[in-house]
Amino acid sequence: MRYSHLFVLLFALTSAGSLLASGGDHEESGHDESGHDESGHEEGGHEEEEGAAELSEVQIRTAGIETIAVQHSDIADIIVAPGEVALNAYRTTKVTPRIEAQIVQRHARLGDTVTTGQALVTLSSVAVAGAQGELMVSDREWKRVKKLGRKVVSERRYVEAQVARQQAYAKLRAYGMTDVQIQKLLQQADASRATGELVLLSPQQGTVIRDNFIVGELAEPGRELFIITDESTLWVDARLTPEDAASVHVGASARINVNGRWLDGEVTQAQHVLDESTRTLPVRIQIANPDDQLHPGQFVSVEIQSAQRKPGIAVPVAAVLRSPDGDWQVFIEEAPGRYEPKEIEVLRTVGRQMVIDGLKDGERIVSKGAFFIQSEIAKGGFEIHNH
């Protein structure tokens, strides 16, 4: 009897150990009898949840999110070329004496902003003094003859007095005196006011960019005393290959890069003669110069819209981002307030747009605020690439 009880006890202990071992193995496997794991997925399968952002109206307004519907269209190519900033010759003038004269006084300096009619320099000329005296004498004679009238003086004397006054007046105008300056001279009763003084005035509004002279020196006719230019609009001369130049037309849109900032312009002129040294054709672009960012002689990068076009889908550069795995992506608006990433292929960059592949006509993508959406998805721990 004793041995039979001992046998039953050993059998019970052995069975209990087997049950414990079986239970432990089941817990480690993490599967139930139906073949599902603890996460609810079927054994042998894996389903990856795609990242998406659900945003409220407040978040959309705060982040400035905007969407557009993409569409295939003909897109102009962009020609990239080096360029050099130059003065706008149509808004630049040189101030020079028309006769030999001594420089008496300077009224403007390099870098000054001047207005039309502002005094720049005072000159003194023997020839001007003689012309001033002639005008004052002939003007008085003409006034006397005209007062007497044709009935008193002969026709010849009347005409001679009139012509002499006109010629003296024209001579001073040719020397550089303005009508206002001449009228002030004629208002002087004393003929000793014919001193030969000549004040050169600014012919335009702009900035003095050159004043290479010394007070007291004798200036010859045509001597460059000042250069004044309106720097609000400048030229950029881009040099293109003959092949590229053939696809660029006057009026084409263009832009230049200055210190990381883009400035818009327009092609205004195109040369038809090759540069002998570079074998390129210069193309002239007119650019607005806000805040005086551009200066003549400065080198810039130029992008010009070509007349050649290719079909494709173009989206704003801000709409395309790099995903964490390095692929290009955009965000699709699946529903109001719901945005999902979608991988695309960037074919080329055209100005402020990217030509891409991987979208269908009519799909709405985020054009502004894509970075905010990407950040929101990343904070949620989602995978932000699409397979």
C-alpha positions as CSV (number, residue, x, y, z in Angstrom):
1,M,0.0,0.0,0.0
2,R,2.8,2.4,0.9
3,Y,4.4,1.9,-2.5
4,S,1.1,2.5,-4.4
5,H,0.5,5.9,-2.6
6,L,4.1,6.9,-3.4
7,F,3.5,6.1,-7.1
8,V,0.3,8.2,-7.3
9,L,2.1,11.2,-5.6
10,L,5.0,11.1,-8.1
11,F,2.5,10.9,-11.1
12,A,0.6,14.0,-9.8
13,L,3.8,16.0,-9.5
14,T,5.0,15.0,-12.9
15,S,1.6,16.1,-14.5
16,A,1.7,19.4,-12.7
17,G,5.2,20.2,-14.0
18,S,4.1,19.4,-17.6
19,L,1.1,21.8,-17.3
20,L,3.3,24.6,-15.9
21,A,5.8,24.2,-18.7
22,S,3.1,24.1,-21.4
23,G,1.6,27.3,-20.0
24,G,4.9,29.1,-19.9
25,D,5.6,28.3,-23.5
26,H,2.2,29.6,-24.5
27,E,2.8,32.9,-22.8
28,E,6.2,33.4,-24.5
29,S,4.8,32.7,-27.9
30,G,2.2,35.5,-27.5
31,H,-0.4,33.7,-29.7
32,D,-3.9,32.5,-28.9
33,E,-5.6,29.4,-30.2
34,S,-7.1,31.2,-33.1
35,G,-3.6,31.9,-34.6
36,H,-3.7,35.6,-33.8
37,D,-0.9,37.5,-31.9
38,E,-1.5,39.8,-29.0
39,S,-1.8,42.9,-31.3
40,G,-4.7,41.3,-33.1
41,H,-2.8,40.7,-36.4
42,E,-2.9,37.3,-38.1
43,E,0.1,35.1,-37.6
44,G,2.6,35.4,-40.5
45,G,1.2,38.9,-41.7
46,H,2.2,42.6,-41.1
47,E,0.1,45.7,-41.8
48,E,1.9,49.1,-41.6
49,E,-0.3,52.1,-40.6
50,E,0.4,55.0,-43.0
51,G,1.1,58.5,-41.4
52,A,-1.6,61.1,-41.7
53,A,-2.3,64.4,-40.0
54,E,-5.8,65.4,-38.7
55,L,-5.8,69.2,-38.2
56,S,-8.5,71.5,-36.8
57,E,-9.6,74.6,-38.6
58,V,-7.7,76.7,-36.1
59,Q,-4.5,74.8,-36.8
60,I,-5.0,75.2,-40.5
61,R,-5.5,79.0,-40.3
62,T,-2.6,79.4,-37.8
63,A,-0.2,77.4,-40.0
64,G,-1.4,79.2,-43.1
65,I,-2.1,75.9,-44.9
66,E,-3.2,76.2,-48.5
67,T,-4.0,73.6,-51.1
68,I,-4.2,73.5,-54.9
69,A,-5.5,71.0,-57.5
70,V,-2.7,69.8,-59.7
71,Q,-3.1,69.7,-63.5
72,H,-0.9,68.8,-66.5
73,S,0.2,71.8,-68.6
74,D,2.9,73.0,-70.9
75,I,5.8,74.3,-68.8
76,A,8.5,76.5,-70.1
77,D,12.1,75.5,-69.6
78,I,14.5,77.7,-67.6
79,I,17.9,78.8,-69.0
80,V,20.5,79.3,-66.3
81,A,23.5,81.6,-67.1
82,P,25.9,84.0,-65.4
83,G,25.2,87.7,-65.5
84,E,26.7,91.0,-64.6
85,V,24.9,94.1,-63.2
86,A,25.3,97.2,-65.3
87,L,24.1,100.8,-65.3
88,N,20.8,101.5,-67.0
89,A,22.1,103.7,-69.7
90,Y,18.6,105.1,-70.4
91,R,18.5,106.4,-66.9
92,T,22.0,107.7,-66.7
93,T,23.5,111.1,-67.7
94,K,26.9,112.7,-67.9
95,V,27.3,116.4,-66.9
96,T,29.9,118.1,-69.0
97,P,30.8,121.7,-69.9
98,R,30.1,122.7,-73.5
99,I,32.9,125.3,-73.6
100,E,36.3,125.8,-71.9
101,A,35.7,127.0,-68.3
102,Q,37.3,127.1,-65.0
103,I,35.7,125.1,-62.1
104,V,34.9,127.6,-59.4
105,Q,32.7,125.8,-56.8
106,R,31.3,122.3,-56.2
107,H,27.7,121.9,-55.0
108,A,27.4,118.1,-55.0
109,R,29.6,115.2,-54.0
110,L,30.0,111.5,-54.8
111,G,27.1,109.5,-53.4
112,D,24.7,112.4,-53.1
113,T,21.1,112.0,-54.1
114,V,20.2,114.9,-56.4
115,T,17.0,116.1,-58.0
116,T,16.3,117.5,-61.4
117,G,17.5,121.1,-61.6
118,Q,19.7,121.0,-58.6
119,A,23.0,123.0,-58.8
120,L,26.0,120.7,-59.3
121,V,29.0,123.0,-60.1
122,T,29.7,126.6,-60.8
123,L,32.0,127.4,-63.8
124,S,33.5,130.7,-65.0
125,S,34.1,131.3,-68.7
126,V,35.3,134.2,-70.8
127,A,33.2,133.1,-73.7
128,V,30.1,133.0,-71.5
129,A,30.9,136.5,-70.2
130,G,31.1,137.8,-73.7
131,A,27.8,136.1,-74.7
132,Q,26.1,137.4,-71.6
133,G,27.2,141.0,-72.4
134,E,26.0,140.6,-76.0
135,L,22.6,139.4,-74.9
136,M,22.1,142.3,-72.4
137,V,23.0,144.9,-75.0
138,S,20.9,143.3,-77.8
139,D,17.9,142.8,-75.4
140,R,17.8,146.5,-74.5
141,E,18.1,147.5,-78.1
142,W,15.3,145.2,-79.1
143,K,13.0,146.4,-76.4
144,R,13.7,150.0,-77.5
145,V,13.1,149.3,-81.2
146,K,10.0,147.3,-80.5
147,K,8.6,150.1,-78.4
148,L,9.1,152.6,-81.2
149,G,7.4,150.3,-83.6
150,R,7.6,149.7,-87.3
151,K,6.2,153.1,-88.2
152,V,9.1,154.9,-86.6
153,V,12.1,152.6,-87.4
154,S,12.9,151.0,-90.7
155,E,12.0,147.4,-91.4
156,R,15.7,146.5,-91.6
157,R,16.6,148.0,-88.3
158,Y,13.6,146.3,-86.7
159,V,14.6,142.9,-88.0
160,E,18.3,143.3,-87.2
161,A,17.5,144.2,-83.6
162,Q,15.2,141.2,-83.3
163,V,17.7,138.7,-84.8
164,A,20.6,140.0,-82.8
165,R,18.7,139.4,-79.6
166,Q,17.6,135.9,-80.7
167,Q,21.2,135.0,-81.6
168,A,22.7,136.2,-78.3
169,Y,20.0,134.3,-76.4
170,A,20.6,131.1,-78.4
171,K,24.4,131.3,-77.8
172,L,23.9,131.3,-74.0
173,R,21.5,128.4,-74.3
174,A,24.1,126.6,-76.4
175,Y,26.7,127.3,-73.7
176,G,24.5,125.6,-71.1
177,M,22.5,128.3,-69.4
178,T,18.9,127.6,-68.8
179,D,15.9,129.8,-69.7
180,V,15.4,130.6,-66.0
181,Q,19.1,131.6,-65.6
182,I,19.0,133.8,-68.7
183,Q,15.8,135.5,-67.5
184,K,17.4,136.3,-64.2
185,L,20.4,137.8,-66.0
186,L,18.2,140.0,-68.1
187,Q,16.4,141.3,-65.1
188,Q,19.6,142.8,-63.9
189,A,19.8,146.5,-64.7
190,D,23.6,146.6,-64.3
191,A,25.5,145.2,-67.3
192,S,28.4,144.4,-64.9
193,R,26.4,141.3,-64.0
194,A,27.7,139.6,-67.1
195,T,30.5,137.9,-65.1
196,G,30.7,134.7,-67.2
197,E,29.4,132.6,-64.3
198,L,27.7,129.4,-65.4
199,V,26.0,127.0,-63.0
200,L,25.5,123.4,-64.3
201,L,22.3,121.8,-63.1
202,S,21.4,118.2,-62.7
203,P,19.4,116.9,-65.7
204,Q,17.7,114.2,-63.8
205,Q,17.0,112.7,-60.4
206,G,19.4,110.1,-59.2
207,T,22.7,109.4,-57.4
208,V,26.1,110.9,-58.1
209,I,28.3,108.0,-58.9
210,R,31.3,109.9,-60.3
211,D,32.7,113.5,-59.7
212,N,36.2,113.2,-60.8
213,F,37.4,116.8,-60.8
214,I,39.2,119.4,-58.6
215,V,38.0,122.9,-57.9
216,G,40.2,125.4,-59.7
217,E,41.1,123.3,-62.7
218,L,40.3,124.3,-66.3
219,A,37.8,122.0,-67.8
220,E,37.8,121.4,-71.6
221,P,34.5,121.0,-73.5
222,G,33.1,117.6,-73.0
223,R,35.1,116.9,-69.8
224,E,33.1,114.5,-67.7
225,L,32.4,116.3,-64.4
226,F,29.5,114.2,-63.0
227,I,27.8,110.9,-63.8
228,I,24.3,110.7,-62.3
229,T,22.1,107.6,-62.5
230,D,18.8,106.4,-61.3
231,E,19.6,103.1,-59.6
232,S,16.0,102.1,-58.9
233,T,16.2,100.1,-62.2
234,L,19.4,98.5,-63.4
235,W,20.5,96.2,-66.3
236,V,21.8,92.7,-66.0
237,D,23.7,91.4,-69.0
238,A,23.5,87.6,-69.3
239,R,25.7,85.7,-71.7
240,L,24.1,82.8,-73.4
241,T,25.2,80.2,-76.0
242,P,23.7,80.8,-79.4
243,E,21.5,77.7,-78.9
244,D,20.0,79.1,-75.7
245,A,19.8,82.6,-77.0
246,A,17.7,81.4,-79.9
247,S,14.9,80.3,-77.5
248,V,14.8,83.6,-75.6
249,H,12.6,86.4,-76.7
250,V,12.2,90.0,-75.7
251,G,9.6,90.2,-73.0
252,A,10.5,86.8,-71.5
253,S,10.3,86.6,-67.7
254,A,13.7,86.4,-65.9
255,R,15.0,86.6,-62.4
256,I,18.4,86.9,-60.7
257,N,19.8,85.6,-57.4
258,V,21.4,88.1,-55.1
259,N,22.7,86.9,-51.7
260,G,20.1,84.2,-51.6
261,R,17.2,86.5,-52.6
262,W,15.5,86.4,-56.0
263,L,14.6,89.5,-57.9
264,D,12.2,89.4,-60.8
265,G,12.9,91.1,-64.2
266,E,12.2,91.0,-67.9
267,V,14.3,90.5,-71.0
268,T,14.4,93.9,-72.8
269,Q,17.1,93.5,-75.4
270,A,19.0,90.7,-77.2
271,Q,22.2,91.1,-79.1
272,H,22.6,89.6,-82.6
273,V,26.4,89.6,-82.8
274,L,28.5,87.1,-81.0
275,D,31.1,88.3,-78.4
276,E,34.5,87.6,-80.1
277,S,36.2,86.5,-76.9
278,T,33.5,84.4,-75.2
279,R,31.5,83.4,-78.4
280,T,28.3,84.1,-76.5
281,L,25.3,86.3,-77.2
282,P,24.5,89.0,-74.5
283,V,20.9,89.2,-73.4
284,R,19.9,92.3,-71.4
285,I,17.5,92.0,-68.4
286,Q,15.9,95.0,-66.7
287,I,15.7,94.5,-62.9
288,A,14.1,96.6,-60.2
289,N,16.6,97.4,-57.5
290,P,14.8,97.7,-54.2
291,D,16.8,98.8,-51.2
292,D,19.8,99.4,-53.4
293,Q,20.8,95.7,-53.3
294,L,22.4,95.7,-56.8
295,H,25.5,97.6,-57.9
296,P,27.1,97.9,-61.3
297,G,29.9,95.3,-61.8
298,Q,28.3,92.8,-59.5
299,F,28.1,89.2,-60.7
300,V,24.8,87.3,-60.3
301,S,23.1,84.1,-61.3
302,V,20.4,84.5,-63.9
303,E,17.4,82.4,-64.8
304,I,15.5,83.2,-68.0
305,Q,12.2,81.6,-69.2
306,S,12.7,79.8,-72.5
307,A,10.2,79.8,-75.3
308,Q,10.4,76.0,-75.4
309,R,7.8,74.2,-73.4
310,K,7.3,70.6,-72.2
311,P,4.2,68.9,-70.7
312,G,4.1,68.1,-67.0
313,I,2.8,68.9,-63.6
314,A,4.3,71.9,-61.9
315,V,3.9,72.6,-58.2
316,P,5.4,75.3,-55.9
317,V,8.8,74.5,-54.5
318,A,7.4,74.9,-50.9
319,A,5.0,72.0,-51.6
320,V,7.8,69.4,-52.0
321,L,9.7,68.1,-49.0
322,R,12.2,65.4,-48.2
323,S,10.9,62.5,-46.1
324,P,13.0,61.0,-43.3
325,D,14.1,58.2,-45.7
326,G,15.3,60.9,-48.3
327,D,12.5,60.5,-50.8
328,W,10.6,63.5,-52.3
329,Q,7.0,63.8,-51.1
330,V,3.9,66.0,-51.1
331,F,0.9,66.0,-48.9
332,I,-2.4,65.0,-50.3
333,E,-5.6,66.5,-48.9
334,E,-7.7,63.3,-48.6
335,A,-10.5,65.1,-46.8
336,P,-11.0,68.5,-45.3
337,G,-8.4,68.7,-42.5
338,R,-6.8,65.3,-43.3
339,Y,-3.4,65.2,-45.0
340,E,-1.4,62.2,-46.1
341,P,2.1,62.0,-47.5
342,K,2.7,60.7,-51.0
343,E,6.0,60.0,-52.6
344,I,6.7,61.7,-56.0
345,E,9.6,62.1,-58.4
346,V,11.1,65.5,-59.1
347,L,11.9,65.8,-62.8
348,R,13.3,69.4,-62.8
349,T,13.1,72.8,-61.2
350,V,11.6,75.6,-63.2
351,G,12.0,78.9,-61.4
352,R,9.9,78.8,-58.3
353,Q,8.2,75.6,-59.3
354,M,9.2,71.9,-59.4
355,V,8.0,69.7,-62.3
356,I,7.0,66.4,-60.7
357,D,5.7,62.9,-61.6
358,G,3.5,60.7,-59.5
359,L,0.3,62.7,-59.2
360,K,-3.0,62.6,-61.1
361,D,-4.9,65.6,-62.5
362,G,-7.3,66.9,-59.9
363,E,-5.5,65.7,-56.8
364,R,-5.3,68.4,-54.2
365,I,-1.9,68.9,-52.5
366,V,-0.7,71.3,-49.8
367,S,1.0,74.2,-51.5
368,K,1.7,76.2,-48.3
369,G,2.3,74.8,-44.8
370,A,3.6,71.4,-45.8
371,F,6.5,71.6,-43.3
372,F,4.0,72.1,-40.4
373,I,2.1,69.0,-41.5
374,Q,5.3,67.0,-41.7
375,S,6.2,68.2,-38.2
376,E,2.8,67.2,-36.8
377,I,3.1,63.7,-38.2
378,A,6.6,63.3,-36.9
379,K,5.5,64.3,-33.4
380,G,2.8,61.6,-33.6
381,G,5.4,59.0,-34.3
382,F,4.0,58.0,-37.7
383,E,5.9,56.8,-40.7
384,I,5.7,59.7,-43.2
385,H,6.5,57.8,-46.3
386,N,4.0,56.1,-48.5
387,H,4.6,52.7,-50.1
